[in-house]
């Protein structure tokens, strides 16, 4: 498979579960000079279409993504506590598999136990707490460490 085939944007209208669905809001192409890979940006929605949060999938692997992760998520405060972020991750795993990714990385702030719990619920394997290098944009945002979780996409996880 060519690099173009691996990173071409693919249909995402099947990212649904019983509790939520992901509505594609936009895509963003790669910016190689910044080590940015192609990305999908979604709204996390209830079945009636109510937007309750957001998530994104960055397609590829590099040094920047080891710190920043392939997946980001956030659930609006009024909707937290229902495991919607873990469900969104499971749906994003489907999209990542379409791109033939055999694993993804999700990172979170060590001071955010809810996000760490989401990684555990989604089937992640904790690898380490890594220092954010000074060249990374997260360092400029004041972040100094991230917890790194590995998700093996070759295995089917029970919560997908």
Secondary structure, DSSP 8 states (H G I E B T S, - for coil): --HHHHHS----TT-B-SSEEEEEEEEE--BGGGTB--EEEEEEEETT--EEEEEEEE-S--HHHHHH-SEEEEE-GGGTTS-HHHHHHHHHHHHHHHTT-SEEEEEE-TT-HHHHHHHHHTT-EEEEEEE--TTSHHHHTT--EEEEEEEETTS--TT-
